[in-house]
Amino acid sequence: MNQSPEKTLLEVKDLRVAYGKVEALTGINLTLKEGQLVTVIGSNGAGKTTLLSAIMGVLPSKGSIHFDGNDFVSPDIETLVANGLGLVPEKRELFTTMSVQDNLQLGAFQRYKRGDRSYDQTLAEIYSLFPRLWERRQQQAGTLSGGERQMLAIGRAMMGNLKLLMLDEPSLGLAPLITREIFRIFADLRRQGVSILLVEQNARAALKVADYAYVLEGGKVAMQGPAEDIANDPRVIEAYLGLASKHQELLSS
């Protein structure tokens, strides 16, 4: 069951990221409430991955990040993970020579350091959500299919006792059938009380599952609003949902 959507879980104010003298993000403001699925769409190079990396502390930034009642300025990754923020990067970044179960247990490292030994219950929940991971728990992560690797990356992030899951292009490189399965999993995660910030090239699929959407162009927020309104906006239809993106209909159905 979702938590109350009234409480703000993540608030980003005037976020700026520069690569040398080139500003990749300019004055980004973004809000996500508990229980929400918020998506960020945009073309390649718009700044979507940079946004997630800055929020996670992977990239230095200017501006403020308010997460779960705490204020952060250019936060460090370890602190945010300990506070319940998880990122599944585009390349998954799994330990390919380690088993599926070892990869999952590594996701609970911060909990272990704090003396929290309840992660076995989280592991059981992940295996319930992803039965294929249970079947392959002793296999090396490098032997998994693309869809299974994505499931493992999501499961590993969940082991951190997540409050907010950020995903960078989760459908990238996946077959349409697997893409639909991954997007269905998001609904299951939300029922468990996990809020989601989704960066996705497949705008049609993202807008179909999201509550609220931001459109990035050139490192700035060009549009924002309820996902349904954004999906019906003629400018978005022309840029992201038109004939050039007609194949996305298959992936999102």
MARBA-905095 format. One line per 5 residues: number of its first residue (from 1); their letters; for each residue x, y, z of N, C-alpha, C, O. Coordinates in nm, 2 decimals. Example, Ala and Ser with C-alpha at 12.3 -4.5 7.8 and 13.67 -1.06 7.14 Angstrom:
2
1) AS) 1.32:-0.57:0.78:1.23:-0.45:0.78:1.32:-0.33:0.78:1.42:-0.33:0.85  1.28:-0.22:0.71:1.37:-0.11:0.71:1.29:0.00:0.79:1.34:0.11:0.80
// end
This chain:
253
1) MNQSP) 0.09:-0.12:0.00:0.00:0.00:0.00:0.09:0.12:0.00:0.18:0.13:0.08  0.06:0.22:-0.09:0.14:0.34:-0.10:0.13:0.43:0.03:0.02:0.43:0.09  0.23:0.50:0.06:0.23:0.59:0.16:0.15:0.72:0.12:0.12:0.73:0.00  0.11:0.80:0.21:0.04:0.92:0.17:0.12:1.00:0.07:0.24:1.03:0.09  0.05:1.05:-0.04:0.12:1.12:-0.15:0.14:1.27:-0.11:0.19:1.35:-0.19
6) EKTLL) 0.10:1.31:0.01:0.10:1.45:0.05:0.24:1.49:0.09:0.28:1.61:0.07  0.32:1.40:0.15:0.45:1.44:0.20:0.55:1.44:0.09:0.56:1.35:0.01  0.63:1.55:0.08:0.74:1.56:-0.02:0.86:1.48:0.03:0.91:1.50:0.13  0.90:1.39:-0.06:1.01:1.30:-0.03:1.14:1.36:-0.09:1.24:1.36:-0.02  1.13:1.41:-0.21:1.25:1.47:-0.27:1.22:1.61:-0.33:1.12:1.62:-0.40
11) EVKDL) 1.30:1.70:-0.30:1.28:1.84:-0.36:1.42:1.89:-0.40:1.51:1.90:-0.32  1.43:1.91:-0.53:1.56:1.96:-0.59:1.54:2.11:-0.62:1.44:2.14:-0.69  1.62:2.20:-0.58:1.61:2.34:-0.60:1.73:2.40:-0.67:1.85:2.38:-0.62  1.71:2.46:-0.78:1.82:2.54:-0.85:1.95:2.45:-0.87:2.06:2.50:-0.85  1.93:2.32:-0.91:2.04:2.23:-0.93:2.12:2.27:-1.06:2.06:2.28:-1.16
16) RVAYG) 2.25:2.28:-1.04:2.34:2.31:-1.15:2.46:2.22:-1.15:2.51:2.19:-1.05  2.49:2.17:-1.27:2.61:2.09:-1.29:2.68:2.14:-1.41:2.62:2.16:-1.52  2.81:2.15:-1.40:2.90:2.20:-1.51:3.01:2.10:-1.53:3.07:2.04:-1.44  3.04:2.08:-1.66:3.16:2.00:-1.70:3.26:2.11:-1.75:3.25:2.15:-1.87  3.35:2.15:-1.66:3.44:2.26:-1.70:3.36:2.39:-1.70:3.29:2.42:-1.61
21) KVEAL) 3.37:2.45:-1.82:3.29:2.58:-1.84:3.16:2.56:-1.90:3.08:2.65:-1.92  3.13:2.43:-1.93:3.00:2.40:-2.00:2.90:2.36:-1.89:2.92:2.26:-1.82  2.79:2.43:-1.89:2.68:2.40:-1.79:2.59:2.29:-1.85:2.52:2.32:-1.95  2.59:2.17:-1.78:2.50:2.06:-1.83:2.36:2.07:-1.78:2.27:2.03:-1.85  2.35:2.12:-1.66:2.21:2.14:-1.60:2.21:2.28:-1.55:2.30:2.33:-1.48
26) TGINL) 2.10:2.35:-1.57:2.08:2.49:-1.54:1.95:2.51:-1.46:1.85:2.51:-1.52  1.97:2.53:-1.33:1.85:2.57:-1.25:1.74:2.47:-1.25:1.62:2.51:-1.26  1.77:2.35:-1.23:1.66:2.24:-1.23:1.59:2.25:-1.09:1.65:2.24:-0.99  1.46:2.25:-1.10:1.37:2.24:-0.98:1.28:2.12:-1.01:1.22:2.10:-1.11  1.28:2.03:-0.91:1.20:1.90:-0.93:1.15:1.86:-0.79:1.22:1.87:-0.69
31) TLKEG) 1.02:1.81:-0.79:0.96:1.76:-0.66:0.90:1.63:-0.69:0.84:1.60:-0.79  0.92:1.54:-0.59:0.86:1.41:-0.59:0.80:1.38:-0.45:0.87:1.39:-0.35  0.67:1.34:-0.45:0.60:1.31:-0.32:0.60:1.16:-0.29:0.62:1.08:-0.39  0.59:1.12:-0.17:0.59:0.98:-0.13:0.48:0.91:-0.21:0.37:0.96:-0.22  0.52:0.79:-0.26:0.42:0.71:-0.33:0.41:0.74:-0.48:0.34:0.67:-0.55
36) QLVTV) 0.48:0.85:-0.52:0.47:0.89:-0.66:0.57:0.81:-0.75:0.67:0.77:-0.71  0.53:0.80:-0.88:0.63:0.77:-0.98:0.64:0.89:-1.07:0.54:0.93:-1.14  0.75:0.95:-1.07:0.78:1.07:-1.15:0.88:1.03:-1.26:0.98:0.97:-1.23  0.85:1.08:-1.38:0.94:1.04:-1.49:1.01:1.17:-1.55:0.95:1.28:-1.55  1.13:1.16:-1.60:1.20:1.26:-1.67:1.23:1.21:-1.81:1.30:1.11:-1.82
41) IGSNG) 1.18:1.28:-1.91:1.20:1.24:-2.05:1.27:1.35:-2.12:1.28:1.47:-2.07  1.33:1.32:-2.23:1.40:1.41:-2.31:1.49:1.34:-2.41:1.51:1.22:-2.40  1.54:1.41:-2.51:1.63:1.35:-2.61:1.77:1.32:-2.55:1.80:1.36:-2.44  1.85:1.25:-2.63:1.98:1.22:-2.59:2.06:1.35:-2.57:2.05:1.44:-2.65  2.14:1.36:-2.46:2.21:1.48:-2.43:2.13:1.59:-2.36:2.19:1.70:-2.34
46) AGKTT) 2.01:1.56:-2.32:1.93:1.67:-2.26:1.97:1.69:-2.11:1.94:1.79:-2.06  2.04:1.59:-2.05:2.08:1.60:-1.92:2.01:1.51:-1.82:2.02:1.53:-1.70  1.94:1.41:-1.87:1.87:1.32:-1.78:1.96:1.24:-1.69:1.94:1.24:-1.57  2.06:1.17:-1.75:2.15:1.09:-1.66:2.23:1.18:-1.57:2.26:1.15:-1.45  2.27:1.30:-1.62:2.34:1.40:-1.53:2.26:1.44:-1.41:2.31:1.45:-1.30
51) LLSAI) 2.13:1.45:-1.43:2.04:1.49:-1.32:2.04:1.38:-1.21:2.05:1.41:-1.10  2.02:1.25:-1.25:2.02:1.15:-1.15:2.16:1.14:-1.08:2.16:1.12:-0.96  2.26:1.15:-1.16:2.40:1.14:-1.10:2.42:1.25:-1.00:2.49:1.23:-0.90  2.37:1.37:-1.03:2.39:1.48:-0.94:2.31:1.46:-0.81:2.36:1.49:-0.70  2.19:1.42:-0.82:2.10:1.39:-0.70:2.17:1.28:-0.62:2.16:1.29:-0.49
56) MGVLP) 2.23:1.18:-0.68:2.29:1.07:-0.61:2.42:1.11:-0.55:2.48:1.03:-0.46  2.48:1.22:-0.59:2.61:1.26:-0.54:2.73:1.20:-0.62:2.84:1.22:-0.58  2.70:1.14:-0.74:2.80:1.09:-0.82:2.88:1.20:-0.89:3.00:1.20:-0.91  2.80:1.31:-0.92:2.86:1.43:-0.98:2.85:1.55:-0.88:2.75:1.56:-0.81  2.95:1.63:-0.87:2.94:1.75:-0.79:2.84:1.85:-0.85:2.82:1.86:-0.97
61) SKGSI) 2.77:1.92:-0.76:2.66:2.01:-0.81:2.65:2.13:-0.72:2.70:2.13:-0.61  2.57:2.23:-0.77:2.54:2.34:-0.69:2.38:2.34:-0.68:2.31:2.29:-0.77  2.33:2.41:-0.58:2.19:2.40:-0.55:2.16:2.31:-0.43:2.26:2.27:-0.36  2.04:2.29:-0.40:2.01:2.21:-0.28:1.92:2.09:-0.31:1.84:2.09:-0.41  1.94:1.98:-0.23:1.86:1.86:-0.25:1.80:1.83:-0.11:1.88:1.81:-0.01
66) HFDGN) 1.67:1.83:-0.10:1.60:1.80:0.02:1.54:1.66:0.00:1.46:1.63:-0.08  1.59:1.56:0.08:1.55:1.42:0.07:1.51:1.37:0.21:1.59:1.36:0.30  1.38:1.33:0.22:1.33:1.26:0.34:1.36:1.34:0.46:1.40:1.29:0.57  1.33:1.47:0.46:1.34:1.56:0.57:1.48:1.61:0.60:1.50:1.69:0.70  1.58:1.58:0.51:1.72:1.63:0.53:1.76:1.71:0.41:1.72:1.68:0.30
71) DFVSP) 1.84:1.82:0.44:1.89:1.90:0.33:2.04:1.86:0.30:2.12:1.84:0.39  2.07:1.85:0.17:2.20:1.82:0.13:2.25:1.92:0.02:2.17:1.96:-0.06  2.37:1.95:0.03:2.44:2.03:-0.08:2.55:1.95:-0.13:2.65:1.92:-0.06  2.55:1.92:-0.26:2.65:1.83:-0.32:2.67:1.71:-0.23:2.79:1.69:-0.18  2.57:1.62:-0.21:2.58:1.52:-0.11:2.68:1.41:-0.15:2.71:1.39:-0.27
76) DIETL) 2.72:1.32:-0.05:2.80:1.21:-0.09:2.71:1.09:-0.09:2.61:1.08:-0.03  2.75:0.99:-0.18:2.67:0.87:-0.21:2.64:0.79:-0.08:2.53:0.75:-0.07  2.74:0.77:0.00:2.72:0.68:0.11:2.61:0.73:0.21:2.53:0.66:0.26  2.61:0.86:0.23:2.51:0.92:0.31:2.37:0.91:0.26:2.27:0.87:0.33  2.35:0.93:0.13:2.22:0.92:0.06:2.17:0.77:0.06:2.06:0.75:0.08
81) VANGL) 2.26:0.68:0.03:2.23:0.54:0.04:2.18:0.50:0.18:2.08:0.43:0.19  2.25:0.54:0.28:2.21:0.51:0.42:2.08:0.57:0.45:2.01:0.53:0.54  2.04:0.68:0.38:1.91:0.75:0.41:1.80:0.69:0.32:1.68:0.73:0.33  1.83:0.59:0.24:1.72:0.52:0.16:1.70:0.56:0.02:1.60:0.54:-0.04  1.81:0.62:-0.04:1.80:0.66:-0.18:1.89:0.55:-0.26:2.00:0.53:-0.22
86) GLVPE) 1.83:0.50:-0.37:1.90:0.40:-0.45:1.90:0.44:-0.60:1.80:0.50:-0.64  2.01:0.41:-0.67:2.02:0.44:-0.81:2.05:0.31:-0.88:2.15:0.25:-0.85  1.97:0.28:-0.99:2.01:0.18:-1.08:2.06:0.24:-1.21:1.98:0.30:-1.28  2.19:0.24:-1.23:2.25:0.31:-1.34:2.22:0.24:-1.47:2.18:0.12:-1.48  2.24:0.31:-1.58:2.21:0.26:-1.72:2.28:0.13:-1.74:2.22:0.04:-1.81
91) KRELF) 2.41:0.12:-1.70:2.48:0.00:-1.73:2.48:-0.11:-1.62:2.55:-0.21:-1.63  2.38:-0.09:-1.53:2.36:-0.19:-1.42:2.47:-0.20:-1.32:2.44:-0.21:-1.20  2.60:-0.20:-1.37:2.71:-0.21:-1.28:2.71:-0.32:-1.18:2.73:-0.31:-1.06  2.68:-0.44:-1.23:2.68:-0.56:-1.14:2.82:-0.62:-1.13:2.91:-0.59:-1.21  2.84:-0.70:-1.02:2.97:-0.77:-1.01:2.95:-0.91:-1.08:2.89:-1.00:-1.03
96) TTMSV) 2.99:-0.91:-1.20:2.96:-1.02:-1.30:3.01:-1.15:-1.25:2.95:-1.26:-1.29  3.12:-1.16:-1.18:3.18:-1.29:-1.14:3.13:-1.34:-1.01:3.17:-1.45:-0.96  3.05:-1.26:-0.95:2.98:-1.30:-0.82:2.85:-1.35:-0.84:2.78:-1.33:-0.95  2.80:-1.43:-0.75:2.66:-1.49:-0.77:2.55:-1.39:-0.75:2.58:-1.28:-0.71  2.44:-1.42:-0.80:2.32:-1.34:-0.79:2.30:-1.30:-0.64:2.27:-1.18:-0.61
101) QDNLQ) 2.30:-1.40:-0.55:2.27:-1.38:-0.41:2.38:-1.29:-0.35:2.35:-1.20:-0.27  2.51:-1.31:-0.39:2.61:-1.22:-0.33:2.59:-1.08:-0.38:2.62:-0.98:-0.30  2.55:-1.06:-0.50:2.53:-0.92:-0.55:2.41:-0.86:-0.47:2.42:-0.74:-0.43  2.31:-0.93:-0.44:2.20:-0.88:-0.36:2.24:-0.84:-0.22:2.21:-0.74:-0.17  2.32:-0.93:-0.16:2.36:-0.91:-0.02:2.45:-0.79:-0.01:2.45:-0.72:0.09
106) LGAFQ) 2.53:-0.76:-0.12:2.62:-0.64:-0.12:2.53:-0.51:-0.11:2.58:-0.41:-0.06  2.41:-0.52:-0.16:2.32:-0.41:-0.16:2.28:-0.37:-0.02:2.23:-0.25:0.00  2.30:-0.46:0.08:2.26:-0.43:0.21:2.38:-0.39:0.30:2.37:-0.40:0.42  2.49:-0.36:0.23:2.62:-0.33:0.31:2.60:-0.22:0.41:2.65:-0.23:0.52  2.53:-0.11:0.37:2.51:0.00:0.47:2.43:-0.04:0.59:2.45:0.00:0.70
111) RYKRG) 2.33:-0.13:0.56:2.24:-0.18:0.67:2.33:-0.26:0.77:2.31:-0.26:0.89  2.41:-0.35:0.71:2.50:-0.43:0.79:2.59:-0.35:0.88:2.61:-0.38:0.99  2.65:-0.24:0.82:2.74:-0.16:0.89:2.67:-0.09:1.01:2.73:-0.07:1.12  2.54:-0.06:1.00:2.46:0.00:1.11:2.41:-0.10:1.21:2.35:-0.06:1.31  2.44:-0.23:1.18:2.39:-0.33:1.28:2.25:-0.38:1.25:2.20:-0.45:1.33
116) DRSYD) 2.20:-0.34:1.13:2.06:-0.39:1.09:2.08:-0.52:1.03:2.13:-0.54:0.92  2.02:-0.62:1.09:2.03:-0.76:1.04:1.89:-0.81:0.98:1.87:-0.93:0.96  1.80:-0.71:0.95:1.67:-0.75:0.90:1.67:-0.77:0.75:1.56:-0.78:0.69  1.79:-0.76:0.69:1.79:-0.76:0.54:1.75:-0.90:0.48:1.72:-0.91:0.36  1.75:-1.00:0.56:1.71:-1.13:0.51:1.56:-1.13:0.47:1.52:-1.19:0.38
121) QTLAE) 1.49:-1.05:0.55:1.34:-1.04:0.51:1.33:-0.96:0.38:1.25:-1.00:0.29  1.41:-0.86:0.36:1.41:-0.79:0.23:1.45:-0.88:0.12:1.39:-0.88:0.01  1.55:-0.97:0.14:1.60:-1.06:0.04:1.48:-1.15:0.00:1.46:-1.18:-0.12  1.41:-1.20:0.10:1.29:-1.29:0.07:1.19:-1.22:-0.02:1.13:-1.27:-0.10  1.17:-1.09:0.01:1.07:-1.01:-0.06:1.11:-0.99:-0.21:1.03:-1.00:-0.30
126) IYSLF) 1.25:-0.97:-0.23:1.30:-0.96:-0.36:1.28:-1.09:-0.44:1.25:-1.08:-0.56  1.31:-1.20:-0.38:1.30:-1.33:-0.45:1.15:-1.35:-0.48:1.12:-1.42:-0.58  1.06:-1.30:-0.39:0.92:-1.32:-0.42:0.88:-1.23:-0.54:0.79:-1.27:-0.62  0.93:-1.11:-0.55:0.91:-1.02:-0.66:0.97:-1.06:-0.79:0.91:-1.05:-0.90  1.09:-1.12:-0.78:1.16:-1.17:-0.90:1.19:-1.32:-0.88:1.31:-1.36:-0.84
131) PRLWE) 1.10:-1.41:-0.91:1.12:-1.55:-0.89:1.24:-1.60:-0.97:1.31:-1.70:-0.93  1.27:-1.54:-1.09:1.38:-1.59:-1.17:1.52:-1.57:-1.10:1.61:-1.64:-1.12  1.52:-1.46:-1.01:1.65:-1.44:-0.94:1.66:-1.55:-0.83:1.78:-1.59:-0.81  1.55:-1.60:-0.78:1.56:-1.71:-0.68:1.61:-1.83:-0.75:1.70:-1.91:-0.70  1.56:-1.86:-0.87:1.60:-1.98:-0.95:1.75:-1.97:-0.99:1.81:-2.08:-1.00
136) RRQQQ) 1.80:-1.85:-1.00:1.94:-1.84:-1.05:2.03:-1.78:-0.94:2.13:-1.72:-0.97  1.99:-1.79:-0.82:2.06:-1.73:-0.71:2.21:-1.77:-0.69:2.29:-1.69:-0.64  2.24:-1.89:-0.74:2.38:-1.94:-0.73:2.46:-1.91:-0.86:2.58:-1.94:-0.86  2.39:-1.86:-0.96:2.46:-1.84:-1.09:2.54:-1.71:-1.08:2.51:-1.62:-1.00  2.65:-1.70:-1.16:2.72:-1.58:-1.17:2.63:-1.47:-1.24:2.56:-1.51:-1.33
141) AGTLS) 2.64:-1.35:-1.19:2.56:-1.24:-1.25:2.59:-1.22:-1.40:2.50:-1.19:-1.48  2.71:-1.25:-1.44:2.75:-1.23:-1.58:2.68:-1.33:-1.68:2.69:-1.31:-1.80  2.62:-1.44:-1.62:2.56:-1.54:-1.71:2.41:-1.50:-1.73:2.34:-1.58:-1.80  2.36:-1.40:-1.67:2.21:-1.37:-1.68:2.18:-1.30:-1.81:2.27:-1.24:-1.88  2.06:-1.31:-1.85:2.01:-1.23:-1.97:2.00:-1.08:-1.93:2.01:-1.05:-1.81
146) GGERQ) 1.97:-1.00:-2.03:1.96:-0.86:-2.01:1.85:-0.82:-1.91:1.87:-0.74:-1.82  1.73:-0.89:-1.93:1.62:-0.86:-1.84:1.65:-0.90:-1.70:1.61:-0.84:-1.60  1.72:-1.02:-1.68:1.75:-1.07:-1.55:1.85:-0.98:-1.48:1.85:-0.96:-1.36  1.94:-0.93:-1.56:2.04:-0.83:-1.50:1.97:-0.71:-1.45:2.01:-0.65:-1.34  1.87:-0.66:-1.53:1.80:-0.54:-1.48:1.72:-0.57:-1.35:1.72:-0.49:-1.26
151) MLAIG) 1.66:-0.69:-1.34:1.59:-0.73:-1.22:1.69:-0.74:-1.10:1.66:-0.69:-0.99  1.81:-0.79:-1.13:1.91:-0.80:-1.02:1.96:-0.66:-0.98:1.97:-0.64:-0.86  1.98:-0.57:-1.07:2.02:-0.43:-1.04:1.91:-0.36:-0.95:1.94:-0.29:-0.86  1.78:-0.38:-0.99:1.67:-0.33:-0.91:1.67:-0.39:-0.77:1.65:-0.32:-0.67  1.68:-0.52:-0.77:1.68:-0.59:-0.64:1.79:-0.55:-0.55:1.77:-0.54:-0.43
156) RAMMG) 1.91:-0.53:-0.61:2.03:-0.49:-0.52:2.00:-0.36:-0.46:2.04:-0.33:-0.35  1.94:-0.26:-0.54:1.91:-0.13:-0.49:1.81:-0.14:-0.37:1.82:-0.07:-0.27  1.71:-0.23:-0.39:1.61:-0.25:-0.29:1.66:-0.30:-0.16:1.60:-0.28:-0.05  1.77:-0.37:-0.16:1.83:-0.43:-0.04:1.88:-0.32:0.06:1.90:-0.34:0.17  1.89:-0.19:0.01:1.93:-0.08:0.09:1.81:-0.03:0.17:1.83:0.08:0.23
161) NLKLL) 1.70:-0.09:0.18:1.58:-0.05:0.25:1.54:0.09:0.19:1.53:0.19:0.26  1.50:0.08:0.07:1.47:0.19:-0.01:1.35:0.27:0.03:1.25:0.22:0.07  1.36:0.41:0.01:1.25:0.50:0.01:1.22:0.55:-0.12:1.11:0.58:-0.16  1.33:0.57:-0.20:1.32:0.63:-0.33:1.42:0.55:-0.43:1.54:0.54:-0.40  1.36:0.50:-0.53:1.44:0.42:-0.63:1.45:0.51:-0.76:1.35:0.55:-0.82
166) MLDEP) 1.57:0.54:-0.80:1.60:0.61:-0.92:1.65:0.52:-1.03:1.74:0.44:-1.00  1.59:0.52:-1.15:1.63:0.43:-1.25:1.67:0.51:-1.38:1.60:0.60:-1.42  1.78:0.47:-1.43:1.83:0.54:-1.55:1.82:0.44:-1.67:1.89:0.35:-1.68  1.72:0.47:-1.76:1.70:0.40:-1.88:1.69:0.25:-1.86:1.76:0.17:-1.91  1.59:0.21:-1.77:1.58:0.06:-1.74:1.54:-0.03:-1.86:1.56:-0.15:-1.86
171) SLGLA) 1.48:0.03:-1.97:1.44:-0.05:-2.08:1.55:-0.06:-2.19:1.53:-0.13:-2.29  1.66:0.01:-2.17:1.76:0.01:-2.27:1.82:-0.12:-2.31:1.86:-0.20:-2.22  1.81:-0.16:-2.43:1.87:-0.29:-2.48:1.78:-0.41:-2.45:1.82:-0.52:-2.48  1.66:-0.39:-2.40:1.58:-0.50:-2.36:1.47:-0.53:-2.47:1.43:-0.44:-2.54  1.44:-0.66:-2.49:1.33:-0.69:-2.58:1.20:-0.64:-2.54:1.18:-0.62:-2.42
176) PLITR) 1.10:-0.61:-2.63:0.97:-0.56:-2.59:0.90:-0.63:-2.48:0.84:-0.57:-2.39  0.91:-0.77:-2.49:0.84:-0.85:-2.38:0.90:-0.82:-2.25:0.82:-0.81:-2.15  1.03:-0.82:-2.24:1.10:-0.79:-2.11:1.07:-0.65:-2.06:1.06:-0.63:-1.94  1.07:-0.56:-2.16:1.04:-0.42:-2.12:0.91:-0.41:-2.05:0.90:-0.34:-1.95  0.81:-0.47:-2.11:0.67:-0.46:-2.05:0.67:-0.53:-1.91:0.61:-0.48:-1.82
181) EIFRI) 0.75:-0.63:-1.89:0.76:-0.70:-1.76:0.83:-0.60:-1.66:0.78:-0.59:-1.54  0.93:-0.54:-1.70:1.00:-0.45:-1.61:0.91:-0.33:-1.57:0.91:-0.29:-1.45  0.83:-0.28:-1.66:0.74:-0.17:-1.63:0.63:-0.22:-1.54:0.58:-0.14:-1.46  0.59:-0.34:-1.55:0.48:-0.39:-1.46:0.54:-0.40:-1.32:0.46:-0.39:-1.22  0.67:-0.43:-1.31:0.73:-0.44:-1.18:0.72:-0.31:-1.10:0.71:-0.31:-0.98
186) FADLR) 0.73:-0.20:-1.17:0.72:-0.07:-1.11:0.59:-0.06:-1.03:0.59:0.00:-0.92  0.48:-0.11:-1.08:0.35:-0.10:-1.01:0.36:-0.18:-0.88:0.31:-0.14:-0.78  0.43:-0.30:-0.89:0.45:-0.38:-0.77:0.53:-0.31:-0.66:0.50:-0.31:-0.54  0.64:-0.24:-0.71:0.72:-0.17:-0.61:0.65:-0.06:-0.54:0.66:-0.03:-0.42  0.56:0.01:-0.62:0.48:0.12:-0.56:0.39:0.07:-0.46:0.36:0.14:-0.35
191) RQGVS) 0.33:-0.05:-0.48:0.24:-0.11:-0.38:0.31:-0.14:-0.25:0.25:-0.15:-0.15  0.44:-0.16:-0.26:0.52:-0.19:-0.14:0.57:-0.06:-0.08:0.64:-0.06:0.02  0.53:0.06:-0.13:0.57:0.19:-0.07:0.69:0.25:-0.12:0.74:0.34:-0.06  0.75:0.20:-0.23:0.87:0.25:-0.29:0.83:0.36:-0.39:0.76:0.33:-0.48  0.88:0.48:-0.37:0.86:0.59:-0.47:0.97:0.57:-0.58:1.08:0.52:-0.56
196) ILLVE) 0.94:0.63:-0.70:1.03:0.60:-0.81:1.05:0.73:-0.89:0.95:0.80:-0.92  1.18:0.76:-0.92:1.21:0.86:-1.02:1.27:0.79:-1.14:1.38:0.73:-1.13  1.21:0.80:-1.25:1.24:0.72:-1.37:1.29:0.81:-1.48:1.21:0.90:-1.53  1.41:0.79:-1.53:1.46:0.85:-1.65:1.45:0.75:-1.76:1.50:0.63:-1.75  1.39:0.78:-1.87:1.36:0.68:-1.97:1.35:0.74:-2.11:1.28:0.84:-2.13
201) QNARA) 1.42:0.68:-2.21:1.42:0.72:-2.34:1.28:0.69:-2.41:1.24:0.76:-2.50  1.22:0.58:-2.36:1.09:0.54:-2.42:0.98:0.63:-2.35:0.92:0.59:-2.25  0.96:0.74:-2.41:0.87:0.84:-2.34:0.73:0.79:-2.33:0.66:0.81:-2.23  0.68:0.71:-2.43:0.55:0.66:-2.43:0.52:0.57:-2.31:0.42:0.58:-2.24  0.62:0.48:-2.29:0.60:0.38:-2.18:0.61:0.45:-2.05:0.54:0.42:-1.95
206) ALKVA) 0.71:0.55:-2.04:0.73:0.62:-1.91:0.60:0.70:-1.87:0.56:0.70:-1.76  0.55:0.77:-1.97:0.43:0.86:-1.94:0.31:0.77:-1.91:0.22:0.82:-1.84  0.31:0.65:-1.96:0.19:0.56:-1.93:0.19:0.52:-1.78:0.08:0.50:-1.73  0.30:0.50:-1.72:0.31:0.45:-1.58:0.32:0.56:-1.48:0.30:0.54:-1.36  0.36:0.69:-1.52:0.40:0.79:-1.43:0.28:0.87:-1.38:0.17:0.87:-1.45
211) DYAYV) 0.30:0.93:-1.27:0.20:1.03:-1.21:0.23:1.17:-1.27:0.14:1.25:-1.30  0.36:1.20:-1.27:0.40:1.34:-1.30:0.52:1.33:-1.39:0.60:1.23:-1.38  0.54:1.43:-1.48:0.65:1.42:-1.57:0.72:1.55:-1.59:0.66:1.66:-1.58  0.85:1.55:-1.61:0.93:1.66:-1.65:0.99:1.63:-1.79:1.04:1.52:-1.81  1.00:1.74:-1.87:1.07:1.73:-2.00:1.19:1.81:-2.00:1.18:1.93:-1.98
216) LEGGK) 1.31:1.75:-2.01:1.43:1.82:-2.02:1.47:1.85:-2.16:1.46:1.77:-2.25  1.52:1.97:-2.18:1.58:2.01:-2.31:1.70:2.10:-2.28:1.68:2.21:-2.22  1.81:2.06:-2.33:1.93:2.14:-2.31:1.97:2.17:-2.17:2.02:2.28:-2.14  1.94:2.08:-2.08:1.98:2.09:-1.94:1.88:2.18:-1.86:1.91:2.21:-1.75  1.77:2.21:-1.92:1.67:2.29:-1.85:1.53:2.21:-1.85:1.51:2.13:-1.94
221) VAMQG) 1.44:2.25:-1.75:1.31:2.19:-1.76:1.23:2.27:-1.86:1.20:2.39:-1.83  1.19:2.21:-1.97:1.11:2.28:-2.07:0.96:2.27:-2.05:0.89:2.36:-2.08  0.92:2.16:-1.99:0.78:2.14:-1.96:0.77:2.05:-1.83:0.86:1.98:-1.80  0.66:2.06:-1.76:0.63:1.97:-1.65:0.48:1.97:-1.63:0.41:2.07:-1.67  0.43:1.86:-1.57:0.29:1.85:-1.54:0.25:1.71:-1.52:0.33:1.62:-1.53
226) PAEDI) 0.12:1.69:-1.48:0.07:1.55:-1.47:0.10:1.47:-1.60:0.09:1.52:-1.71  0.14:1.34:-1.58:0.19:1.27:-1.70:0.09:1.26:-1.81:0.13:1.26:-1.93  -0.04:1.24:-1.77:-0.14:1.23:-1.88:-0.15:1.36:-1.96:-0.17:1.35:-2.08  -0.13:1.48:-1.89:-0.14:1.60:-1.97:-0.02:1.62:-2.06:-0.03:1.66:-2.17  0.10:1.58:-2.01:0.22:1.59:-2.09:0.21:1.49:-2.21:0.25:1.53:-2.32
231) ANDPR) 0.15:1.37:-2.19:0.14:1.28:-2.30:0.05:1.33:-2.41:0.06:1.29:-2.52  -0.05:1.42:-2.37:-0.14:1.47:-2.47:-0.11:1.60:-2.53:-0.18:1.66:-2.61  0.01:1.66:-2.48:0.05:1.79:-2.53:0.10:1.77:-2.67:0.19:1.69:-2.70  0.05:1.86:-2.77:0.10:1.84:-2.91:0.25:1.85:-2.93:0.30:1.79:-3.01  0.32:1.94:-2.85:0.46:1.95:-2.86:0.53:1.82:-2.82:0.63:1.78:-2.89
236) VIEAY) 0.49:1.75:-2.72:0.55:1.63:-2.68:0.51:1.52:-2.78:0.60:1.43:-2.81  0.39:1.52:-2.83:0.35:1.42:-2.93:0.44:1.43:-3.05:0.49:1.33:-3.11  0.47:1.55:-3.10:0.55:1.58:-3.21:0.69:1.54:-3.19:0.76:1.48:-3.28  0.75:1.57:-3.07:0.89:1.55:-3.04:0.92:1.41:-3.00:1.03:1.35:-3.04  0.83:1.34:-2.92:0.87:1.22:-2.86:0.77:1.10:-2.89:0.80:0.98:-2.88
241) LGLAS) 0.64:1.13:-2.93:0.54:1.03:-2.94:0.49:1.02:-3.08:0.39:0.95:-3.11  0.55:1.08:-3.18:0.50:1.09:-3.31:0.54:0.96:-3.39:0.57:0.86:-3.34  0.54:0.98:-3.53:0.57:0.87:-3.61:0.71:0.81:-3.59:0.73:0.69:-3.61  0.80:0.90:-3.56:0.94:0.86:-3.54:0.95:0.77:-3.42:1.05:0.69:-3.41  0.86:0.78:-3.33:0.86:0.69:-3.21:0.75:0.59:-3.20:0.71:0.54:-3.10
246) KHQEL) 0.69:0.56:-3.32:0.58:0.47:-3.32:0.61:0.33:-3.27:0.52:0.27:-3.21  0.73:0.29:-3.28:0.77:0.16:-3.22:0.75:0.15:-3.07:0.74:0.04:-3.01  0.75:0.27:-3.00:0.73:0.27:-2.86:0.59:0.22:-2.82:0.58:0.17:-2.70  0.50:0.23:-2.91:0.36:0.18:-2.87:0.37:0.03:-2.84:0.30:-0.01:-2.74  0.45:-0.05:-2.91:0.46:-0.19:-2.88:0.53:-0.21:-2.75:0.49:-0.30:-2.67
251) LSS) 0.63:-0.13:-2.72:0.70:-0.15:-2.59:0.62:-0.11:-2.47:0.64:-0.16:-2.36  0.52:-0.02:-2.48:0.45:0.03:-2.37:0.31:-0.04:-2.35:0.24:-0.01:-2.26  0.27:-0.13:-2.45:0.14:-0.19:-2.44:0.14:-0.31:-2.36:0.03:-0.38:-2.34
// end
